[in-house]
């Protein structure tokens, strides 16, 4: 319900930047669209390509078929491509695809692949690998699946770091899930380093640039916010971390929402400053939808909270580089429709 202008309370929206899609998500969505254009439908995708229902449903409408495991692909479609999600997969998955004579395209984010290589380097050099991350997350499953069973120990909390025991405590290396809270991870690493002085860090930072940048923008915007909304899915690790970051940085309340219709308008109370950002797999069209919903109820003034400008771009698979995207395709890739 829209209010007359004179009835609308004033609301400042602090709109964070960077927000929304990162280069890895852009690349993964492009890979599915390019595969559909080059090979035709159906193109199969193992698990959600990224953690966002809007994106998944948009790709389904174009001819993508999402499966949990490769055996769900019908025999008559096994010449069609299957795409592995941006979160990465255990080595057993491409091995299974090859055993089934499937043509697969790997959409693993290059920054996740970098963590895989760092973990493998630790193991190759004789170190037991500590993976800091969240149990059950697809990225954690994929990273642990790069190494032999027993070669990796998952550490989720400072308490885990305080209590873990290793056969050779002087021969350890760590990596992290790319989408963690920077501050939480720092506390876990500090505890591990205190207990294991010879613990070797990865050659480069594991938490990705996009996670760090979005958290920094939220920290900048959060102080003084009556409410902070993060656009993202409940199974999106980086989105959930943004909710936590906003509250720690000074927002009175922070919530995760997928669409404008999830907002409890009657329960908002008296708010005059709203923070707004989006996780790395949330499209800009939903951010705009939420802004418009607030404009129908408030006299809105938008203040930009921009901490950096991202210019990263990751190339798609070599097999797809001869296919062009239309303007409409790029609008979808960029989360604008």
Backbone bond lengths (Angstrom), bond angles and torsions (degrees), N, CA, C in turn:
res aa  C-N    CA-C-N  psi(-1)  N-CA   C-N-CA  omega(-1)  CA-C   N-CA-C  phi
1 X - - - 1.459 - - 1.521 109.85 -
2 X 1.344 116.98 128.41 1.458 122.87 -179.90 1.521 110.00 -89.27
3 X 1.342 115.59 138.37 1.461 120.78 175.37 1.513 109.59 -97.11
4 X 1.349 117.11 151.97 1.455 120.44 171.15 1.516 109.49 -61.63
5 X 1.343 116.23 150.86 1.462 120.90 -176.03 1.521 111.15 -53.68
6 X 1.341 116.61 -43.25 1.467 119.19 -175.80 1.534 112.09 -69.40
7 X 1.354 117.36 -16.57 1.466 120.69 179.62 1.520 112.82 -90.86
8 X 1.304 116.97 -12.57 1.463 119.85 -172.18 1.526 111.74 -80.66
9 X 1.343 116.97 128.27 1.459 118.92 173.22 1.527 110.51 -70.62
10 X 1.320 116.73 154.56 1.461 120.77 -178.97 1.532 110.07 -78.91
11 X 1.313 115.03 142.32 1.465 120.73 -179.97 1.523 109.74 -142.32
12 X 1.313 115.36 125.67 1.465 120.64 171.66 1.527 108.13 -93.12
13 X 1.329 116.63 123.77 1.469 120.94 174.55 1.529 108.35 -103.98
14 X 1.317 115.37 118.55 1.467 120.73 174.59 1.526 107.56 -91.00
15 X 1.313 115.39 104.52 1.467 121.72 -174.24 1.525 109.34 -95.34
16 X 1.314 115.08 115.97 1.471 120.57 -172.93 1.527 112.15 -78.46
17 X 1.293 114.71 148.22 1.454 122.11 171.74 1.530 108.39 -147.30
18 X 1.330 116.35 131.91 1.466 128.77 4.03 1.541 111.56 -72.45
19 X 1.324 113.92 157.52 1.465 122.41 175.25 1.529 107.10 -151.90
20 X 1.319 115.04 165.37 1.462 119.38 172.56 1.519 114.18 69.11
21 X 1.322 114.55 -153.52 1.463 122.03 -170.66 1.528 113.19 -49.00
22 X 1.322 114.49 136.92 1.467 121.78 172.28 1.526 108.68 -104.74
23 X 1.321 116.68 176.36 1.469 120.89 -177.06 1.526 111.89 -63.80
24 X 1.335 117.20 -34.52 1.462 119.90 179.51 1.516 112.65 -67.81
25 X 1.336 116.23 -38.48 1.467 120.89 176.91 1.527 110.12 -68.97
26 X 1.346 116.70 -45.59 1.477 120.52 175.35 1.525 110.64 -50.90
27 X 1.332 115.03 -48.78 1.468 120.36 -176.51 1.531 110.66 -62.67
28 X 1.329 117.24 -44.64 1.463 120.46 -177.48 1.529 111.28 -62.48
29 X 1.332 116.69 -43.54 1.468 120.06 179.16 1.523 110.33 -65.88
30 X 1.329 116.26 -41.68 1.472 119.93 176.85 1.518 111.22 -57.28
31 X 1.330 116.99 -43.15 1.468 120.85 -177.20 1.530 110.66 -59.00
32 X 1.334 117.20 -43.60 1.468 119.84 179.68 1.528 110.46 -65.66
33 X 1.338 117.11 -45.70 1.467 120.10 -178.69 1.530 111.03 -64.64
34 X 1.321 117.17 -44.00 1.474 120.81 179.35 1.527 111.06 -63.48
35 X 1.341 116.74 -39.42 1.465 119.95 178.58 1.527 110.41 -64.39
36 X 1.324 117.19 -39.56 1.474 120.50 177.24 1.529 111.33 -63.41
37 X 1.332 115.83 -40.40 1.470 119.45 -179.49 1.531 111.21 -69.94
38 X 1.321 116.83 -37.24 1.466 119.78 -175.90 1.529 112.62 -82.24
39 X 1.332 116.82 -41.52 1.463 119.96 -172.00 1.524 113.38 -108.49
40 X 1.335 116.94 -10.19 1.460 120.16 -178.32 1.518 112.47 79.91
41 X 1.330 114.92 164.36 1.468 120.24 178.99 1.533 109.74 -80.83
42 X 1.332 116.83 151.69 1.460 126.57 -0.62 1.526 112.01 -86.17
43 X 1.307 116.23 149.56 1.466 122.64 165.09 1.524 105.75 -111.07
44 X 1.311 116.39 125.35 1.461 121.02 -178.10 1.531 109.76 -88.12
45 X 1.317 115.16 145.79 1.461 120.72 178.02 1.521 107.68 -130.45
46 X 1.320 115.96 125.01 1.470 119.93 179.16 1.526 108.94 -83.60
47 X 1.309 115.68 117.01 1.472 124.69 -174.96 1.531 109.84 66.42
48 X 1.320 116.64 173.22 1.461 120.88 176.45 1.525 108.91 -60.88
49 X 1.323 116.50 131.06 1.470 119.74 -179.16 1.525 110.15 -60.82
50 X 1.333 116.11 -40.69 1.474 124.04 169.25 1.527 106.30 -142.05
51 X 1.323 116.62 163.77 1.455 120.21 -176.20 1.530 110.75 -83.23
52 X 1.336 116.05 75.89 1.460 119.76 174.97 1.525 109.28 -159.31
53 X 1.345 116.27 121.35 1.455 120.26 -176.76 1.528 112.27 -66.58
54 X 1.322 117.51 -36.43 1.462 120.97 179.77 1.528 109.61 -58.78
55 X 1.322 116.29 -44.95 1.465 121.34 179.75 1.526 110.38 -66.11
56 X 1.332 115.90 -46.61 1.470 120.35 -179.18 1.527 110.62 -59.65
57 X 1.333 116.94 -46.34 1.465 119.91 -179.17 1.527 111.51 -66.64
58 X 1.336 117.27 -34.40 1.463 120.47 176.90 1.522 111.55 -64.94
59 X 1.321 116.52 -38.40 1.468 120.29 178.36 1.524 111.12 -73.45
60 X 1.336 116.29 -35.71 1.473 119.25 175.56 1.527 110.78 -60.41
61 X 1.322 116.28 -39.33 1.466 120.47 179.92 1.526 111.44 -64.38
62 X 1.335 116.75 -24.52 1.465 121.33 179.01 1.528 112.55 -88.28
63 X 1.335 117.20 -10.95 1.464 119.54 177.87 1.511 115.34 121.25
64 X 1.333 117.89 4.75 1.465 120.33 175.75 1.518 109.59 -77.06
65 X 1.325 116.07 143.20 1.470 122.17 177.56 1.524 107.25 -122.24
66 X 1.326 116.07 122.42 1.460 121.08 -176.77 1.523 109.97 -96.12
67 X 1.328 114.94 131.08 1.463 121.25 178.45 1.526 108.60 -128.60
68 X 1.318 115.27 156.66 1.463 119.07 177.04 1.524 111.20 -84.27
69 X 1.336 116.11 -38.53 1.467 120.09 -178.59 1.518 110.00 -137.24
70 X 1.327 115.79 158.66 1.465 121.41 -172.69 1.522 112.78 -65.68
71 X 1.327 117.94 -28.21 1.478 119.16 -177.59 1.530 111.64 -67.27
72 X 1.344 117.67 -12.22 1.468 120.40 178.47 1.531 112.13 -77.93
73 X 1.327 118.01 -12.22 1.461 120.66 179.52 1.531 108.94 -74.85
74 X 1.328 117.65 122.17 1.476 119.60 -177.57 1.527 111.47 -60.48
75 X 1.311 115.95 147.58 1.466 121.32 -179.14 1.527 111.54 -55.67
76 X 1.343 116.87 -38.84 1.464 119.66 -176.16 1.531 112.39 -71.53
77 X 1.339 117.86 -10.88 1.464 120.99 -179.65 1.531 112.77 -110.05
78 X 1.327 117.40 13.11 1.464 118.70 -172.42 1.522 113.60 -76.30
79 X 1.335 116.61 -2.05 1.464 118.41 171.36 1.520 110.95 -90.83
80 X 1.327 117.16 -9.61 1.460 121.56 177.21 1.529 109.80 -78.67
81 X 1.349 117.29 152.60 1.463 118.83 -178.01 1.526 112.01 -68.86
82 X 1.329 115.20 151.18 1.456 121.76 167.99 1.529 106.90 -122.88
83 X 1.322 115.86 133.23 1.464 121.79 -175.98 1.526 108.97 -107.04
84 X 1.333 116.23 133.33 1.466 121.32 174.75 1.527 109.06 -90.80
85 X 1.318 117.13 140.57 1.465 121.87 -169.84 1.527 112.90 -67.87
86 X 1.334 114.71 166.72 1.464 122.07 -178.35 1.521 112.59 -63.73
87 X 1.342 117.49 -18.51 1.470 120.05 -175.68 1.519 112.67 -78.16
88 X 1.330 117.85 -13.12 1.456 120.87 -178.05 1.517 112.05 90.71
89 X 1.321 115.67 158.72 1.473 120.90 -177.38 1.528 109.32 -134.02
90 X 1.346 116.90 155.86 1.469 119.93 172.39 1.528 110.55 -62.52
91 X 1.322 116.64 157.49 1.467 120.56 179.16 1.531 112.25 -60.36
92 X 1.317 116.74 -22.56 1.467 120.28 -179.44 1.529 112.11 -66.35
93 X 1.338 117.47 -24.04 1.469 119.68 -176.39 1.530 111.95 -73.12
94 X 1.360 120.01 -53.39 1.468 117.37 174.77 1.526 112.88 -61.27
95 X 1.338 117.11 -31.80 1.468 119.44 177.12 1.526 110.17 -63.86
96 X 1.330 116.66 -40.70 1.472 121.31 177.45 1.524 110.56 -65.62
97 X 1.339 116.42 -40.15 1.468 120.41 178.98 1.525 110.63 -61.77
98 X 1.320 115.88 -42.91 1.469 119.36 179.35 1.530 110.85 -65.91
99 X 1.320 116.55 -39.59 1.471 119.95 178.51 1.529 111.05 -63.14
100 X 1.321 116.90 -29.61 1.467 121.59 179.72 1.536 111.78 -92.78
101 X 1.331 117.11 5.31 1.471 122.72 -177.97 1.522 112.72 57.48
102 X 1.330 115.93 38.44 1.459 121.16 177.86 1.528 109.95 -89.40
103 X 1.314 115.60 146.67 1.471 122.04 172.90 1.527 106.72 -92.78
104 X 1.332 116.67 115.05 1.471 118.57 -176.51 1.521 111.59 -119.72
105 X 1.329 113.48 151.41 1.458 122.75 175.50 1.523 107.20 -122.48
106 X 1.310 116.00 125.44 1.461 120.97 -175.82 1.526 109.55 -92.77
107 X 1.348 116.36 115.12 1.467 120.73 178.79 1.531 112.01 -100.40
108 X 1.328 117.01 17.59 1.469 120.02 177.80 1.520 110.31 -54.49
109 X 1.332 116.11 130.83 1.466 120.28 177.30 1.526 109.17 -56.42
110 X 1.330 118.60 133.26 1.468 120.52 179.05 1.530 113.49 -56.40
111 X 1.332 117.88 -27.29 1.460 119.73 179.24 1.526 111.19 -76.43
112 X 1.331 117.23 -29.04 1.464 120.77 171.98 1.535 109.26 -70.78
113 X 1.332 116.39 -42.04 1.468 119.97 176.95 1.528 111.07 -59.27
114 X 1.311 116.09 -35.15 1.470 120.34 178.24 1.530 110.28 -63.37
115 X 1.346 117.06 -40.55 1.466 120.32 177.17 1.530 110.27 -64.22
116 X 1.331 116.70 -40.32 1.469 120.30 176.17 1.533 110.16 -56.10
117 X 1.314 116.18 -47.08 1.469 120.28 -178.05 1.517 111.75 -65.44
118 X 1.330 116.39 -36.94 1.461 119.42 179.05 1.527 110.86 -67.06
119 X 1.333 116.36 -40.65 1.467 120.26 177.88 1.530 110.27 -64.24
120 X 1.329 116.53 -42.93 1.463 120.73 179.49 1.526 111.43 -64.83
121 X 1.331 115.88 -35.10 1.483 119.79 178.58 1.528 110.46 -66.05
122 X 1.343 116.49 -43.85 1.471 119.48 175.51 1.529 110.33 -54.79
123 X 1.348 115.01 -49.81 1.463 119.76 -175.43 1.524 111.37 -65.86
124 X 1.327 116.10 -39.31 1.468 120.56 179.49 1.520 111.62 -63.22
125 X 1.326 116.10 -31.07 1.465 120.54 -179.55 1.521 112.72 -92.38
126 X 1.337 115.08 15.46 1.457 120.24 170.57 1.511 115.68 87.31
127 X 1.314 118.29 12.86 1.465 120.63 -179.22 1.533 110.42 -97.43
128 X 1.313 115.52 145.18 1.467 120.00 167.76 1.519 107.10 -77.35
129 X 1.336 116.01 138.09 1.459 120.81 -172.88 1.530 110.53 -98.69
130 X 1.331 115.75 128.43 1.459 122.27 170.55 1.526 107.03 -100.45
131 X 1.321 116.19 123.59 1.462 121.55 176.39 1.523 108.47 -108.07
132 X 1.323 116.61 117.74 1.462 121.60 176.32 1.529 107.26 -89.55
133 X 1.325 116.44 118.38 1.460 119.49 -176.07 1.509 111.25 -178.78
134 X 1.330 115.69 -170.11 1.464 122.26 -176.55 1.525 110.25 -109.86
135 X 1.312 116.01 124.58 1.458 122.25 -178.74 1.526 111.05 -56.18
136 X 1.325 116.20 135.25 1.456 121.34 176.36 1.511 115.29 87.10
137 X 1.340 117.75 -12.19 1.464 118.62 178.33 1.527 109.00 -69.29
138 X 1.350 118.49 139.45 1.468 119.83 -177.63 1.533 113.44 -54.72
139 X 1.326 117.02 -36.80 1.473 118.52 -179.88 1.524 111.06 -65.71
140 X 1.323 116.86 -39.78 1.475 120.90 178.60 1.524 110.09 -65.71
141 X 1.327 116.56 -43.46 1.471 120.39 177.60 1.523 110.05 -59.48
142 X 1.339 116.17 -42.41 1.465 120.12 179.74 1.510 112.72 -65.90
143 X 1.324 117.33 -42.39 1.467 120.53 -178.95 1.520 110.85 -67.33
144 X 1.331 116.79 -45.70 1.470 119.22 178.83 1.520 111.04 -62.79
145 X 1.344 115.93 -29.86 1.459 120.58 -179.13 1.516 115.00 -77.43
146 X 1.336 116.91 1.33 1.469 119.60 174.64 1.530 111.93 -84.40
147 X 1.333 116.13 -14.79 1.468 120.94 -171.74 1.527 110.89 -122.33
148 X 1.333 116.87 160.31 1.466 119.51 178.71 1.527 111.29 -61.22
149 X 1.319 115.85 152.75 1.460 120.58 178.38 1.525 109.78 -57.62
150 X 1.316 116.33 134.24 1.460 121.28 179.60 1.514 114.20 90.86
151 X 1.350 116.89 -7.31 1.472 120.11 -177.41 1.528 112.16 -85.17
152 X 1.356 116.81 -11.36 1.467 121.28 -175.87 1.522 109.66 -127.21
153 X 1.334 115.68 138.26 1.460 121.64 171.36 1.523 108.46 -116.81
154 X 1.334 116.43 126.74 1.462 120.96 179.47 1.525 109.43 -87.18
155 X 1.331 116.19 128.94 1.460 122.97 176.32 1.524 107.01 -119.86
156 X 1.347 116.50 121.87 1.466 120.63 -175.28 1.521 113.38 -103.81
157 X 1.332 117.86 -28.92 1.460 121.36 -172.32 1.519 111.33 -137.64
158 X 1.336 115.67 169.99 1.467 120.90 174.62 1.523 109.41 -61.90
159 X 1.333 116.70 -37.29 1.465 119.63 178.35 1.524 111.37 -62.55
160 X 1.347 116.44 -41.02 1.475 119.61 174.88 1.525 110.39 -58.90
161 X 1.335 115.70 -43.76 1.463 120.72 -179.02 1.527 111.06 -63.67
162 X 1.331 115.47 -32.00 1.466 120.52 -178.55 1.526 111.39 -74.66
163 X 1.339 116.82 -26.19 1.467 120.07 -171.08 1.525 114.89 -109.62
164 X 1.341 118.24 -9.77 1.474 119.04 -175.52 1.530 110.95 -69.35
165 X 1.331 114.53 147.49 1.470 122.07 -177.79 1.518 108.28 -129.44
166 X 1.339 116.19 139.03 1.467 121.08 -178.30 1.518 110.28 -130.93
167 X 1.333 114.89 146.54 1.464 120.55 -179.43 1.525 111.15 -62.90
168 X 1.323 117.38 -37.38 1.469 121.77 -178.99 1.535 108.74 -127.59
169 X 1.332 117.85 82.94 1.469 121.02 -173.16 1.528 114.42 -66.91
170 X 1.324 117.35 -10.21 1.472 119.99 178.68 1.523 112.49 -94.03
171 X 1.329 116.00 1.76 1.470 119.95 -175.97 1.526 109.49 -129.67
172 X 1.337 115.26 67.86 1.459 120.89 -176.02 1.524 110.31 -129.03
173 X 1.318 116.31 147.24 1.464 122.22 171.55 1.512 108.70 -136.84
174 X 1.327 117.82 152.49 1.462 119.33 -179.67 1.518 111.84 -126.88
175 X 1.331 114.50 155.01 1.462 123.93 168.10 1.520 106.64 -138.13
176 X 1.327 117.62 168.69 1.456 119.82 179.25 1.526 110.67 -131.82
177 X 1.316 114.26 156.01 1.464 121.44 167.35 1.526 107.68 -58.67
178 X 1.329 117.77 144.52 1.470 120.42 -172.58 1.520 113.63 -75.11
179 X 1.342 118.05 -15.94 1.472 120.44 -168.72 1.524 113.47 -110.69
180 X 1.320 117.84 22.92 1.455 121.03 -176.33 1.521 112.37 -81.16
181 X 1.344 115.09 165.73 1.455 120.84 169.72 1.524 108.83 -68.29
182 X 1.311 116.23 126.54 1.468 120.93 -179.52 1.526 110.39 -58.20
183 X 1.332 116.98 -43.91 1.466 120.90 -176.52 1.523 111.48 -68.93
184 X 1.339 117.24 -43.90 1.468 120.09 178.41 1.521 110.84 -60.56
185 X 1.317 115.95 -44.53 1.460 120.75 -178.00 1.519 110.98 -63.04
186 X 1.330 116.46 -39.59 1.466 120.59 179.36 1.525 110.53 -60.02
187 X 1.342 117.13 -39.57 1.460 120.52 178.78 1.519 112.31 -66.00
188 X 1.332 116.73 -39.57 1.470 120.75 178.95 1.524 110.12 -67.16
189 X 1.335 116.56 -44.91 1.469 120.57 -179.90 1.533 110.37 -62.38
190 X 1.327 116.54 -40.99 1.473 119.93 180.00 1.524 111.01 -61.41
191 X 1.337 116.54 -41.80 1.465 120.26 178.85 1.523 110.95 -65.42
192 X 1.335 117.05 -42.66 1.468 120.71 178.04 1.527 111.36 -62.93
193 X 1.327 116.25 -42.50 1.467 119.72 -179.10 1.525 112.03 -67.68
194 X 1.333 115.46 -31.34 1.465 118.99 177.38 1.528 110.31 -67.33
195 X 1.327 115.43 -39.68 1.472 119.74 -177.83 1.526 112.46 -81.66
196 X 1.351 115.80 -31.67 1.466 119.85 -175.80 1.537 108.67 -128.43
197 X 1.323 117.33 84.16 1.472 121.27 -173.09 1.530 113.80 -59.14
198 X 1.322 117.89 -23.77 1.471 120.36 -178.77 1.534 112.70 -93.05
199 X 1.321 116.69 7.17 1.471 120.88 178.58 1.525 110.09 -56.82
200 X 1.326 115.74 128.41 1.462 120.57 -177.26 1.526 110.45 -98.14
201 X 1.322 115.87 127.87 1.459 121.78 176.82 1.522 110.43 -77.04
202 X 1.326 117.98 161.12 1.468 119.46 173.66 1.518 110.55 -65.83
203 X 1.320 115.65 160.71 1.471 120.23 -177.89 1.520 111.89 -65.07
204 X 1.334 117.73 -23.84 1.463 122.12 177.90 1.523 108.35 -142.93
205 X 1.322 116.51 158.97 1.462 122.09 -179.52 1.524 110.86 -56.23
206 X 1.349 116.41 131.41 1.466 120.13 -179.44 1.523 112.48 -81.74
207 X 1.329 118.13 -39.63 1.464 120.15 179.73 1.522 107.88 -65.24
208 X 1.324 116.78 128.48 1.462 119.43 -168.60 1.525 111.51 -76.80
209 X 1.328 114.63 160.24 1.466 121.73 -178.16 1.523 111.61 -56.57
210 X 1.347 116.80 -38.86 1.465 120.47 -175.11 1.523 110.94 -68.26
211 X 1.325 116.93 -41.42 1.461 120.91 176.72 1.520 110.01 -60.17
212 X 1.323 116.34 -48.90 1.464 121.48 -179.14 1.525 110.92 -61.61
213 X 1.313 117.05 -46.42 1.466 120.84 -176.93 1.525 111.78 -63.17
214 X 1.337 117.13 -42.15 1.455 119.50 -179.39 1.528 111.22 -67.86
215 X 1.314 116.43 -37.08 1.462 119.42 177.44 1.528 111.44 -67.02
216 X 1.319 117.56 -39.53 1.465 120.62 179.53 1.530 111.08 -64.43
217 X 1.329 117.22 -40.55 1.468 120.70 178.97 1.528 110.91 -64.89
218 X 1.340 116.81 -40.49 1.468 120.78 178.52 1.529 110.34 -65.37
219 X 1.324 116.80 -42.15 1.476 119.92 177.11 1.523 111.14 -58.29
220 X 1.320 115.81 -39.75 1.465 120.75 -179.24 1.528 111.31 -65.91
221 X 1.318 116.32 -38.79 1.468 120.50 -173.13 1.523 113.74 -87.51
222 X 1.342 118.33 -23.53 1.467 121.45 -167.28 1.530 115.96 -66.99
223 X 1.351 120.27 -39.04 1.466 118.52 -175.56 1.532 111.95 -57.85
224 X 1.321 116.06 127.01 1.466 120.70 179.22 1.517 114.71 88.99
225 X 1.329 118.65 -2.95 1.467 120.39 178.54 1.530 110.37 -78.02
226 X 1.320 115.87 132.34 1.463 120.26 174.15 1.528 110.54 -73.87
227 X 1.319 115.53 -31.33 1.461 121.84 179.93 1.515 108.39 -150.09
228 X 1.322 116.07 141.31 1.467 120.98 175.43 1.521 107.13 -124.92
229 X 1.318 116.11 123.21 1.460 121.34 177.19 1.525 109.87 -105.25
230 X 1.316 115.40 132.03 1.467 122.29 173.46 1.515 107.36 -112.93
231 X 1.316 117.02 122.58 1.458 121.59 176.70 1.524 107.75 -83.32
232 X 1.323 116.12 122.39 1.457 119.02 -179.29 1.512 110.77 174.81
233 X 1.323 115.37 170.46 1.463 121.65 -177.98 1.522 110.60 -90.92
234 X 1.345 117.84 151.82 1.457 120.75 179.81 1.525 113.57 -63.02
235 X 1.342 117.92 -20.95 1.470 120.41 177.99 1.526 112.26 -99.37
236 X 1.338 116.73 13.76 1.465 120.85 178.12 1.521 109.89 -94.15
237 X 1.310 116.93 111.17 1.467 121.19 -177.28 1.522 111.74 -60.34
238 X 1.343 117.34 -47.80 1.464 118.93 -175.31 1.526 111.43 -66.18
239 X 1.349 117.31 -31.88 1.469 120.67 178.02 1.527 110.82 -68.63
240 X 1.331 117.01 -43.93 1.464 120.47 179.39 1.528 111.16 -64.21
241 X 1.329 116.54 -34.79 1.476 118.96 177.67 1.527 110.37 -65.36
242 X 1.347 117.04 -35.04 1.467 119.99 179.61 1.531 110.98 -64.32
243 X 1.334 117.39 -36.66 1.463 121.15 176.63 1.531 109.46 -59.56
244 X 1.331 116.30 -46.43 1.467 121.13 -179.86 1.521 111.18 -64.68
245 X 1.327 116.63 -42.57 1.463 121.04 -178.95 1.524 110.51 -61.60
246 X 1.333 117.08 -42.24 1.465 120.74 -178.69 1.523 111.49 -60.53
247 X 1.327 117.18 -44.30 1.464 119.84 -179.17 1.523 111.33 -68.10
248 X 1.320 116.65 -40.39 1.470 119.19 179.53 1.523 111.82 -66.68
249 X 1.328 115.98 -29.36 1.471 120.14 -176.20 1.523 112.61 -86.21
250 X 1.351 118.00 -2.97 1.452 117.94 172.99 1.506 117.54 127.18
251 X 1.342 118.70 -4.97 1.469 119.41 175.89 1.531 109.35 -69.05
252 X 1.336 116.62 138.40 1.467 119.87 -179.67 1.522 111.29 -64.91
253 X 1.325 115.50 -33.81 1.459 120.71 -179.72 1.514 108.51 -152.33
254 X 1.335 116.78 145.06 1.463 120.66 178.93 1.518 108.96 -137.48
255 X 1.337 115.73 137.62 1.457 121.00 -176.46 1.525 111.05 -135.07
256 X 1.321 115.52 150.61 1.459 122.98 173.41 1.515 108.30 -99.34
257 X 1.321 118.20 128.74 1.465 122.03 177.42 1.523 109.57 -133.26
258 X 1.322 116.08 146.79 1.461 120.23 177.42 1.518 112.23 -95.37
259 X 1.339 117.10 -35.63 1.457 121.77 -179.49 1.532 108.70 -144.71
260 X 1.331 115.60 166.78 1.467 120.67 -179.61 1.521 111.59 -62.26
261 X 1.332 117.44 -32.60 1.461 119.26 -176.61 1.531 113.07 -72.96
262 X 1.332 117.17 -5.24 1.466 120.54 174.99 1.526 112.23 -85.22
263 X 1.321 117.15 -13.43 1.463 120.33 -175.42 1.529 109.40 -73.37
264 X 1.332 115.92 131.11 1.464 122.06 176.87 1.529 108.06 -84.18
265 X 1.323 115.97 87.13 1.458 120.50 -173.76 1.524 111.73 -63.01
266 X 1.320 116.97 -37.98 1.466 119.50 -179.55 1.526 111.72 -69.14
267 X 1.333 115.90 -24.81 1.465 119.62 -177.57 1.520 114.47 -93.94
268 X 1.328 117.50 4.44 1.470 119.52 -177.27 1.525 112.37 -67.09
269 X 1.322 116.70 -31.82 1.456 119.49 -175.70 1.519 110.90 71.92
270 X 1.315 115.53 -162.13 1.468 120.89 179.49 1.524 109.75 -85.96
271 X 1.313 115.86 105.78 1.462 119.87 177.03 1.524 108.80 -120.44
272 X 1.316 115.18 140.91 1.465 119.70 177.18 1.527 111.91 -122.99
273 X 1.356 116.78 -17.34 1.463 120.88 177.99 1.526 108.55 -132.51
274 X 1.319 115.38 121.77 1.466 122.20 -179.75 1.519 109.44 -118.25
275 X 1.320 117.06 128.27 1.462 121.37 170.13 1.509 109.55 -91.62
276 X 1.322 117.24 144.78 1.468 120.73 -178.30 1.524 109.96 -143.66
277 X 1.329 115.37 124.94 1.460 120.88 173.73 1.521 108.33 -145.70
278 X 1.327 116.30 -179.25 1.465 121.15 -178.08 1.510 109.67 -145.71
279 X 1.327 115.67 141.44 1.449 121.06 176.28 1.518 111.61 -66.25
280 X 1.329 115.78 168.89 1.469 121.23 -171.20 1.521 113.71 -69.22
281 X 1.337 118.35 -10.18 1.467 119.87 177.38 1.526 112.21 -112.72
282 X 1.335 117.43 13.96 1.470 121.34 -178.98 1.524 110.35 -101.10
283 X 1.338 118.37 126.33 1.465 121.09 -176.70 1.530 112.84 -75.43
284 X 1.318 115.52 150.98 1.459 122.48 -177.95 1.523 111.97 -63.25
285 X 1.314 117.97 -28.33 1.463 120.38 -178.52 1.531 111.21 -60.33
286 X 1.338 117.02 -31.80 1.469 119.65 178.86 1.524 110.45 -76.04
287 X 1.325 117.74 -36.01 1.465 120.40 173.93 1.528 109.41 -58.32
288 X 1.321 115.93 -46.04 1.471 120.20 179.40 1.529 111.55 -63.77
289 X 1.317 116.52 -38.73 1.468 121.50 177.60 1.530 110.52 -59.43
290 X 1.318 116.62 -41.91 1.466 121.41 -179.15 1.528 110.73 -70.24
291 X 1.321 116.72 -40.34 1.469 119.69 176.87 1.530 110.30 -60.38
292 X 1.336 116.79 -44.08 1.468 120.33 179.70 1.528 111.22 -63.94
293 X 1.326 116.35 -36.64 1.465 119.53 178.33 1.524 111.01 -64.20
294 X 1.326 117.10 -38.57 1.465 120.32 176.49 1.534 110.83 -70.09
295 X 1.323 117.00 -36.01 1.467 119.59 179.69 1.535 112.02 -64.61
296 X 1.318 116.68 -26.56 1.462 119.40 179.23 1.525 111.74 -77.05
297 X 1.335 116.56 -11.49 1.467 120.98 -176.51 1.531 113.06 -120.62
298 X 1.331 116.86 -18.16 1.461 121.55 -176.44 1.523 109.93 -133.42
299 X 1.314 115.28 157.82 1.464 120.56 166.65 1.530 106.66 -85.68
300 X 1.317 115.67 102.51 1.466 121.63 -166.81 1.523 111.78 -94.73
301 X 1.323 114.27 136.21 1.470 121.49 167.85 1.521 106.73 -122.37
302 X 1.330 116.19 124.54 1.466 120.32 -177.59 1.526 109.98 -97.59
303 X 1.328 115.00 127.39 1.464 122.33 174.27 1.527 107.50 -115.00
304 X 1.307 116.73 127.42 1.463 120.33 -179.53 1.523 110.20 -83.39
305 X 1.331 115.09 133.20 1.473 121.42 175.48 1.520 107.38 -115.64
306 X 1.320 115.45 81.91 1.467 121.40 -174.26 1.524 109.48 -105.48
307 X 1.322 116.20 122.86 1.461 120.74 -178.49 1.524 113.01 -103.61
308 X 1.324 116.88 -23.28 1.466 120.12 177.57 1.532 108.17 -163.40
309 X 1.320 116.32 165.62 1.464 122.07 176.30 1.523 107.95 -116.10
310 X 1.326 116.59 126.28 1.462 120.71 -178.19 1.526 110.99 -91.11
311 X 1.322 115.67 135.90 1.472 120.95 179.78 1.529 111.91 -125.29
312 X 1.333 117.27 6.76 1.457 120.79 -176.55 1.534 111.70 -64.31
313 X 1.317 115.41 145.16 1.464 121.50 177.62 1.529 107.96 -148.78
314 X 1.322 117.14 128.38 1.466 121.59 -179.39 1.523 109.87 -109.95
315 X 1.315 117.00 131.83 1.456 122.10 179.25 1.528 111.29 -67.79
316 X 1.324 115.96 145.80 1.466 120.66 174.79 1.523 109.00 -80.02
317 X 1.325 115.56 173.56 1.463 121.60 179.79 1.528 110.92 -56.46
318 X 1.322 115.31 145.79 1.466 121.80 -177.30 1.530 112.21 -55.17
319 X 1.355 116.80 -36.75 1.473 120.28 -176.80 1.531 112.37 -64.44
320 X 1.339 117.28 -17.44 1.466 120.56 -173.04 1.520 113.43 -107.65
321 X 1.319 117.35 0.49 1.466 119.36 -172.20 1.527 113.61 -76.44
322 X 1.332 116.92 -6.62 1.468 119.57 177.96 1.533 111.91 -93.68
323 X 1.340 116.66 5.79 1.465 121.20 -178.57 1.527 108.64 -107.83
324 X 1.334 115.80 136.23 1.468 120.23 179.75 1.523 110.61 -100.77
325 X 1.325 114.61 147.40 1.458 121.15 175.00 1.525 109.82 -97.68
326 X 1.316 116.48 141.94 1.459 120.86 176.16 1.532 109.63 -79.42
327 X 1.320 115.65 172.29 1.468 120.72 175.54 1.525 109.85 -59.56
328 X 1.339 117.11 -41.07 1.460 121.40 179.31 1.531 111.00 -65.14
329 X 1.341 116.18 -40.27 1.463 120.09 176.57 1.526 110.40 -59.58
330 X 1.329 116.51 -46.53 1.462 120.42 -176.65 1.522 111.18 -66.69
331 X 1.342 117.19 -33.09 1.466 119.83 176.55 1.534 110.05 -61.97
332 X 1.339 116.65 -40.03 1.459 120.63 177.74 1.522 110.56 -68.21
333 X 1.343 116.44 -44.71 1.468 120.95 179.25 1.520 110.63 -58.24
334 X 1.325 116.43 -37.85 1.457 120.97 -178.66 1.529 113.67 -84.09
335 X 1.339 115.90 1.65 1.450 119.78 177.75 1.508 115.02 77.38
336 X 1.327 116.46 19.32 1.469 120.49 -173.29 1.524 113.09 -97.07
337 X 1.343 117.95 -3.98 1.481 119.84 177.80 1.515 110.49 -157.39
